[in-house]
Amino acid sequence: MSSVSQPNQQDDGLEAAVNEAIAACGGDPLASVRALIVANNFLENEVAELKKAVSHAYTRGRFRTYTG
């Protein structure tokens, strides 16, 4: 069975994080979802910028790292 069908079996702090996000937005669940979407978009843009900064040789596996 997956952890989705049995959420109480694997408590990894998700409930606490949800409650904290809602509390940070004054108890408004819609505002907390909006804030989380904005934060996610920001992080996705950061990842895209970092991917652009990585050398093409490194991403193709042609960059050899020093192994000591």
N, C-alpha and C positions, 0 to 999 in steps of 0.2 A: 504494500500500500504506500501511497505517496504521503509526504508531509502535509500536503494541501488537504487531504481528506481527514487527517487527524492532527489539527493544529495544537491541541493540548499536549500531545506526546513530545513535541520538540519545541520547548519554549526558549527561543534564542534572543529574547528581549524585544521582539517585534511589537508586541502589545504595548510595552512601555514606550517604545519609540513613536508609535502611533498616538498614544495619549499625550506625549510630550509635544509632538507636532501640532496637535489640535489645541493644546493649552497655550502654546506660543502664539497662536492666532486668535486668542481670546475666546476659545471654545467653539469657533466657527469651522466646521469640517470643510465647507466649500472654500473658505479662505486658505485653509491648510493645504488642500489639494492644489489650489492655484499657486501657492508659494513653492510647493514641491515641484510642480511642473516648471516654474521659472528657474529654480535651482538646477533641475535636471538639464534644461536647455543650456544653461551657463556651462555646466560640466561637459556636455556634449560638444560645445564650441571649443572649450579648452582642449579636449582630446583631439579634435580636428586640427587645431593649431599646432599641437605637439607632433601629430603625425606628419604635418608638412615640414616640421623642423628636423625630422629624423632623416639621415642620409639614405638615399635610394640603395646604395651598396649594402648598407646594414640590413635593410628590410628584405633584400634579395638573398641574404645569407652569404654575401661575398666578403663581409668584414670579419676579419679574424681577431678574436679577443685573446688577450694575453692570459694564459692559463698558469703561468708561474713555473 
